């Protein structure tokens, strides 16, 4: 009678008490040559069972000749049948490759059967990796196979990618599965997800009445949800409209439209859009012209844009440009920049699109607005400016682009603002300043304080304007700032600071007043008063009146160039800091030069230079 040598060894060890009955029974299934699976080491093959040393030697794919004690091997190794996918992949890879090409659905069924009827996508990928597919090949194969699997009644896909794909006992059609998931949904979110899946497969439905019932259910759900969760109601209406458009199913009597909801919730739209998935925002925004009418939709969209996140800003801008509303958008952007109300999100979009149609707007003024917006959001405890903050630090070309062509005074002013700003950590602030200095090396002295000329640079002003500025500072310190402090205290007493408009407005005013005080104190510290009594009239200088004639049309203009704070354009008085003054200073009678005007640079000749007349 033949006796299996391994069984004999197991009997000896069992009788000697070296193995428990459970371990002995398990070891019988793990003779040398058996393929197995370990939860940590993965797939392998038993090379040897050594009872003398009480160990099993396993050749894992990642580690050959790995030794385990027999008891541990019995507990941790799962023997695999010869027809398991992992075994077949090694022993008959050519057949598996052929089946993957000729019968992909059958191969997936086979894999699921190997894993007791359920396996995740990652397990399926691992089962076919190496001998059958590399990573890119599997992805391509799986994308095409998945479409076939969804039509196969025996395969059930989970709602989440990480969950298991299941092999059913009985086939169910894909359309029945989709309808069952929709009808089983108890929460609106789940209902929308199921509806989105139906929309992807409308061509599979043969009976129109099946989807007509879905349309009726969606309309009812939208009516019930519009007050409780307007964002979800808009999603339902959007999906319903798409389903009706694709299938030709008519809307139900009295059904609600996107336009109606947008009109009803006009004041809350910026809050509602935050809860709408990005993929659907653009399609809902497209309903603005119909909802608000040709005369009003642009204004409504711009209002939404000014309060919304970066995705809504981007889609709103795209919609406006698609409808040839570039001029309206340009005008509003210019207004927001001018009155310092532009949001961090709009600035983020503008900077990212700076090479596009609004490239001419992206200059030092935008950089100043960025600093203001970040400070405003910081004071108001708003987290929205994070993307703009990160963009400033991560986009190495942004600052060079914003400062391109700027005057030295503009660059100096920018450096001062960055140095005074509290929105950046010290290392990040130095990084930003370093980028500016790399473009304008002459400004390094502002950081090091080594240039006496920079330290001694003075503002030349008239005695009258100097006295006026001192009085303004006095009023600011002794009246406006104390009044603002009282306003903050009163507004704080109203409660919840997150919804307290008065508190936010008072804090914003505090920021404005503090900055104004810092600027005035800085300017007064370097101001030098004069009466412009004896100006040098050999050349255009401060305190002179200059007459120029435009070469093209002979137009005569007269300018009195006075102090930094003296400006009365109607009377022809301009500051020596003005662009036209900077162009004229130092030039003589008879010289021709380019001077900036409201119509662009013009060639003009200096006709006369004389002392400025006192008012």
KELO-777113 format. One record per residue (C-alpha): residue in one letter; x, y, z. Coordinates in steps of 0.02 Angstrom, whole numbers, padded with zeros to 5 digits, always signed. Example, Ala and Ser with C-alpha at 12.3 -4.5 7.8 and 13.67 -1.06 7.14 Angstrom:
2
a+00615-00225+00390;s+00684-00053+00357;
! end
This chain:
615
x+00000+00000+00000;x+00071+00171-00053;x+00091+00300+00085;x+00117+00485+00042;x+00285+00530+00122;x+00220+00701+00175;x+00067+00625+00257;x+00181+00506+00351;x+00287+00651+00413;x+00130+00746+00465;x+00069+00591+00563;x+00236+00579+00654;x+00236+00763+00700;x+00055+00749+00757;x+00089+00600+00868;x+00244+00685+00940;x+00137+00836+00985;x+00235+00952+00870;x+00079+00994+00769;x-00101+01023+00818;x-00238+00930+00721;x-00293+01094+00639;x-00117+01136+00580;x-00091+00957+00519;x-00251+00963+00416;x-00200+01129+00338;x-00023+01070+00297;x-00094+00924+00198;x-00156+01055+00074;x+00017+01136+00059;x+00137+01008-00015;x+00291+01063-00111;x+00245+01135-00279;x+00081+01211-00218;x+00043+01390-00268;x-00013+01498-00123;x-00057+01673-00066;x+00005+01770+00086;x-00080+01930+00146;x+00086+02024+00156;x+00205+01934+00037;x+00076+01902-00099;x+00085+01763-00228;x+00212+01623-00212;x+00249+01437-00229;x+00301+01315-00094;x+00476+01251-00136;x+00501+01133+00012;x+00422+01068+00173;x+00558+01019+00297;x+00492+00928+00452;x+00665+00904+00524;x+00692+01093+00532;x+00506+01125+00559;x+00495+01250+00416;x+00421+01283+00246;x+00523+01366+00107;x+00419+01477-00008;x+00471+01565-00168;x+00372+01727-00168;x+00378+01841-00320;x+00464+01975-00218;x+00573+01858-00111;x+00641+01687-00157;x+00680+01554-00027;x+00581+01634+00114;x+00573+01519+00268;x+00423+01504+00384;x+00389+01391+00533;x+00263+01257+00487;x+00131+01317+00608;x+00143+01497+00546;x+00142+01439+00364;x-00017+01339+00397;x-00101+01490+00475;x-00047+01624+00351;x-00040+01537+00180;x-00193+01509+00071;x-00171+01367-00056;x-00227+01411-00232;x-00310+01290-00353;x-00229+01257-00520;x-00368+01354-00606;x-00349+01510-00499;x-00311+01666-00602;x-00144+01697-00514;x-00089+01518-00552;x-00152+01521-00731;x-00062+01686-00759;x+00103+01596-00722;x+00068+01425-00797;x-00031+01476-00951;x-00005+01661-00982;x-00029+01643-01170;x-00207+01579-01146;x-00248+01721-01025;x-00179+01850-01147;x-00286+01776-01285;x-00442+01778-01176;x-00407+01959-01126;x-00414+02005-01309;x-00554+01890-01369;x-00667+01875-01216;x-00630+02014-01090;x-00798+01996-01001;x-00769+01808-00979;x-00595+01843-00909;x-00663+01964-00779;x-00794+01835-00728;x-00655+01708-00710;x-00554+01828-00601;x-00705+01862-00490;x-00736+01675-00471;x-00554+01654-00418;x-00585+01781-00278;x-00749+01702-00218;x-00860+01812-00326;x-00798+01986-00276;x-00641+02088-00308;x-00594+02271-00315;x-00526+02355-00471;x-00353+02358-00391;x-00362+02169-00360;x-00410+02140-00542;x-00266+02251-00598;x-00145+02157-00486;x-00208+01989-00551;x-00165+02040-00729;x-00005+02138-00695;x+00165+02079-00751;x+00141+01933-00869;x-00020+01998-00950;x-00019+02190-00945;x+00091+02332-00888;x+00006+02476-00798;x-00035+02580-00953;x-00095+02429-01051;x-00212+02377-00910;x-00286+02552-00898;x-00325+02556-01084;x-00396+02378-01079;x-00499+02412-00923;x-00577+02572-00994;x-00646+02477-01144;x-00689+02319-01046;x-00785+02415-00912;x-00910+02475-01042;x-00943+02294-01093;x-00954+02239-00912;x-01088+02367-00871;x-01197+02291-01006;x-01165+02116-00939;x-01304+02068-00819;x-01191+01962-00709;x-01072+02100-00659;x-01122+02229-00526;x-01017+02386-00508;x-01006+02477-00340;x-01038+02663-00315;x-00860+02688-00253;x-00702+02637-00345;x-00625+02561-00189;x-00772+02443-00159;x-00786+02268-00233;x-00854+02224-00405;x-00974+02078-00378;x-01019+01926-00485;x-01207+01900-00476;x-01293+01732-00471;x-01425+01789-00596;x-01410+01917-00735;x-01493+02089-00720;x-01500+02209-00867;x-01399+02368-00850;x-01554+02477-00875;x-01647+02383-00737;x-01495+02407-00625;x-01491+02594-00660;x-01677+02614-00629;x-01666+02510-00470;x-01526+02621-00404;x-01627+02778-00445;x-01787+02712-00365;x-01694+02650-00211;x-01612+02819-00178;x-01680+02896-00020;x-01569+03049-00011;x-01572+03185-00145;x-01383+03172-00167;x-01396+02986-00204;x-01543+03019-00321;x-01439+03146-00420;x-01293+03023-00431;x-01408+02886-00497;x-01486+03009-00621;x-01314+03059-00685;x-01279+02875-00722;x-01443+02858-00817;x-01396+03010-00923;x-01236+02924-00976;x-01333+02772-01040;x-01495+02841-01113;x-01462+02750-01277;x-01484+02583-01187;x-01664+02618-01139;x-01788+02549-01265;x-01949+02591-01174;x-01983+02778-01165;x-02108+02760-01024;x-01970+02702-00907;x-01880+02868-00923;x-02042+02966-00925;x-02073+02903-00749;x-01897+02959-00701;x-01934+03135-00769;x-02094+03144-00665;x-02002+03088-00508;x-01863+03214-00536;x-01986+03357-00560;x-02074+03312-00398;x-01907+03300-00305;x-01852+03470-00373;x-02012+03553-00311;x-01989+03478-00138;x-01803+03521-00129;x-01803+03698-00198;x-01829+03777-00026;x-01725+03655+00078;x-01574+03639-00037;x-01579+03754-00188;x-01413+03691-00257;x-01478+03512-00267;x-01642+03574-00342;x-01543+03661-00480;x-01447+03500-00513;x-01608+03401-00526;x-01686+03528-00646;x-01527+03532-00751;x-01523+03341-00765;x-01710+03336-00802;x-01689+03462-00944;x-01546+03360-01017;x-01646+03199-01005;x-01796+03279-01091;x-01685+03352-01227;x-01601+03185-01265;x-01758+03078-01262;x-01889+03201-01322;x-01994+03171-01166;x-02097+03328-01129;x-02089+03421-00963;x-02232+03392-00844;x-02370+03520-00824;x-02319+03658-00704;x-02137+03599-00698;x-02011+03723-00629;x-01871+03796-00736;x-01691+03845-00700;x-01734+04027-00735;x-01873+04030-00605;x-01758+03966-00468;x-01618+04086-00517;x-01738+04233-00509;x-01809+04179-00341;x-01638+04155-00262;x-01548+04302-00344;x-01479+04369-00179;x-01410+04201-00123;x-01337+04141-00287;x-01155+04161-00231;x-01191+04047-00082;x-01290+03921-00185;x-01157+03904-00320;x-01030+03851-00189;x-01130+03689-00168;x-01150+03651-00353;x-01022+03530-00429;x-00899+03619-00544;x-00950+03510-00691;x-01127+03580-00684;x-01092+03762-00640;x-01061+03817-00819;x-01223+03740-00882;x-01324+03827-00747;x-01236+03993-00779;x-01285+03975-00962;x-01465+03999-00906;x-01432+04179-00849;x-01479+04266-01013;x-01648+04178-01019;x-01678+04199-00832;x-01637+04385-00814;x-01665+04450-00989;x-01548+04531-01114;x-01544+04697-01022;x-01501+04629-00850;x-01410+04462-00859;x-01236+04536-00881;x-01256+04644-00725;x-01322+04495-00625;x-01180+04383-00682;x-01049+04514-00641;x-01124+04532-00466;x-01113+04344-00442;x-00935+04344-00510;x-00880+04476-00383;x-00933+04367-00236;x-00896+04190-00294;x-00758+04060-00290;x-00627+04041-00426;x-00725+03910-00525;x-00879+04019-00539;x-00771+04170-00581;x-00686+04072-00721;x-00848+04005-00794;x-00935+04176-00779;x-00793+04261-00873;x-00796+04127-01007;x-00984+04147-01030;x-00969+04336-01046;x-00831+04321-01176;x-00930+04188-01271;x-01073+04315-01282;x-00957+04455-01343;x-00969+04550-01178;x-00783+04588-01167;x-00809+04776-01151;x-00933+04756-01007;x-00816+04638-00915;x-00666+04751-00946;x-00761+04902-00880;x-00812+04811-00721;x-00637+04743-00689;x-00569+04919-00709;x-00699+04986-00587;x-00663+04851-00458;x-00477+04888-00470;x-00508+05074-00457;x-00615+05069-00301;x-00516+04926-00219;x-00666+04807-00211;x-00598+04672-00326;x-00603+04501-00242;x-00457+04382-00216;x-00543+04256-00330;x-00561+04378-00475;x-00380+04430-00453;x-00326+04247-00455;x-00420+04220-00618;x-00351+04382-00694;x-00172+04333-00650;x-00191+04157-00719;x-00265+04226-00880;x-00140+04369-00894;x-00084+04315-01066;x-00262+04325-01134;x-00383+04460-01187;x-00356+04566-01031;x-00166+04564-01037;x-00160+04754-01045;x-00243+04767-00874;x-00118+04658-00784;x+00009+04781-00715;x+00071+04856-00552;x-00106+04912-00509;x-00157+04728-00501;x-00009+04691-00387;x-00066+04829-00269;x-00243+04759-00275;x-00178+04585-00232;x-00094+04650-00074;x-00252+04745-00026;x-00365+04595-00057;x-00255+04479+00045;x-00251+04604+00188;x-00439+04629+00177;x-00473+04443+00187;x-00350+04425+00330;x-00435+04562+00430;x-00606+04485+00397;x-00548+04310+00443;x-00592+04251+00267;x-00501+04097+00204;x-00545+04125+00021;x-00382+04213-00023;x-00276+04057+00000;x-00260+04022-00187;x-00208+04201-00223;x-00081+04195-00080;x-00009+04032-00150;x-00008+04100-00327;x+00099+04248-00270;x+00226+04128-00196;x+00225+03988-00324;x+00209+04079-00492;x+00387+04140-00517;x+00340+04243-00671;x+00192+04334-00594;x+00283+04478-00510;x+00397+04510-00660;x+00242+04515-00771;x+00149+04633-00654;x+00294+04754-00638;x+00346+04752-00822;x+00370+04931-00883;x+00337+05009-00712;x+00418+05173-00663;x+00548+05174-00523;x+00425+05264-00409;x+00294+05129-00438;x+00421+04993-00399;x+00476+05085-00241;x+00295+05102-00187;x+00266+04916-00217;x+00418+04869-00114;x+00355+04979+00029;x+00185+04896+00024;x+00260+04722+00027;x+00375+04770+00171;x+00228+04840+00271;x+00110+04696+00230;x+00069+04569+00364;x-00004+04435+00252;x+00159+04344+00216;x+00277+04252+00331;x+00447+04334+00342;x+00537+04208+00231;x+00402+04218+00098;x+00405+04408+00106;x+00593+04406+00077;x+00568+04289-00071;x+00444+04410-00151;x+00557+04559-00119;x+00703+04463-00190;x+00610+04433-00352;x+00577+04619-00369;x+00758+04664-00336;x+00817+04538-00466;x+00717+04634-00596;x+00764+04806-00526;x+00936+04788-00443;x+00942+04974-00406;x+00805+04948-00276;x+00912+04836-00166;x+00958+04986-00060;x+00777+04995+00000;x+00803+04826+00084;x+00980+04854+00147;x+00971+05042+00185;x+01145+05065+00109;x+01102+05201-00017;x+01106+05376+00060;x+01016+05447-00092;x+00871+05329-00061;x+00866+05378+00123;x+00873+05564+00085;x+00748+05566-00058;x+00628+05706-00016;x+00457+05764-00073;x+00459+05946-00127;x+00295+06028-00076;x+00223+06202-00055;x+00205+06271+00121;x+00016+06279+00097;x-00001+06096+00047;x+00117+06044+00188;x+00010+06132+00317;x-00148+06056+00242;x-00074+05880+00248;x-00024+05903+00431;x-00202+05955+00473;x-00270+05802+00382;x-00156+05688+00483;x-00207+05774+00644;x-00391+05747+00604;x-00357+05566+00559;x-00267+05529+00723;x-00377+05629+00841;x-00548+05608+00762;x-00572+05476+00626;x-00471+05335+00706;x-00551+05355+00880;x-00724+05359+00799;x-00683+05199+00704;x-00627+05113+00865;x-00796+05156+00943;x-00885+05087+00789;x-00790+04923+00803;x-00836+04909+00987;x-01021+04943+00953;x-01026+04823+00804;x-00941+04686+00906;x-01084+04695+01032;x-01208+04642+00895;x-01151+04460+00909;x-01092+04327+00786;x-00944+04407+00698;x-00955+04290+00548;x-01123+04364+00496;x-01096+04538+00570;x-01089+04658+00421;x-01065+04812+00531;x-00913+04734+00616;x-00834+04683+00450;x-00863+04856+00378;x-00787+04940+00531;x-00635+04824+00527;x-00612+04860+00342;x-00616+05046+00379;x-00487+05018+00517;x-00371+04942+00388;x-00398+05089+00270;x-00368+05218+00407;x-00212+05129+00472;x-00137+05121+00299;x-00180+05303+00266;x-00098+05355+00429;x+00061+05256+00389;x+00070+05333+00215;x+00042+05511+00277;x+00170+05495+00417;x+00298+05425+00295;x+00265+05563+00167;x+00272+05701+00298;x+00438+05635+00364;x+00520+05664+00195;x+00422+05820+00141;x+00520+05981+00116;x+00420+06144+00106;x+00463+06285-00015;x+00386+06444-00088;x+00458+06414-00263;x+00522+06593-00258;x+00675+06581-00371;x+00655+06437-00494;x+00786+06402-00628;x+00704+06457-00792;x+00849+06402-00903;x+00767+06231-00903;x+00598+06165-00852;x+00607+06147-00662;x+00493+06142-00511;x+00410+06310-00489;x+00408+06356-00674;x+00268+06380-00798;x+00306+06297-00966;x+00219+06327-01131;x+00225+06187-01260;x+00161+06171-01439;x+00112+06004-01514;x+00204+05977-01678;x+00061+05886-01765;x-00079+06015-01745;x+00001+06168-01666;x-00102+06152-01507;x-00035+06259-01363;x-00036+06194-01183;x+00026+06285-01027;x+00076+06193-00868;x+00134+06261-00700;x+00244+06127-00622;x+00228+06136-00433;x+00250+06028-00278;x+00208+05844-00252;x+00040+05887-00170;x-00005+06034-00281;x-00125+05987-00418;x-00265+06084-00502;x-00280+06023-00682;x-00419+06147-00724;x-00299+06289-00683;x-00153+06204-00772;x-00062+06166-00607;x+00017+05993-00600;x+00129+05900-00478;x+00311+05876-00526;x+00277+05690-00495;x+00150+05684-00637;x+00202+05589-00794;x+00198+05744-00905;x+00305+05840-00780;x+00433+05701-00776;x+00442+05709-00966;x+00470+05899-00966;x+00590+05925-00819;x+00768+05970-00867;x+00729+06018-01048;x+00759+06189-01130;x+00662+06307-01243;x+00664+06246-01423;x+00685+06062-01378;x+00564+05937-01453;x+00513+05787-01350;x+00379+05656-01324;x+00250+05705-01193;x+00109+05592-01129;x-00069+05650-01159;x-00240+05571-01137;x-00231+05522-01321;x-00059+05441-01307;x+00118+05509-01325;x+00132+05665-01435;x+00284+05760-01501;x+00289+05938-01433;x+00410+06086-01433;x+00449+06191-01278;x+00403+06370-01323;x+00427+06466-01160;x+00487+06440-00981;x+00448+06570-00846;x+00425+06577-00657;x+00257+06508-00601;x+00132+06639-00551;x+00070+06628-00372;x-00116+06612-00347;
! end
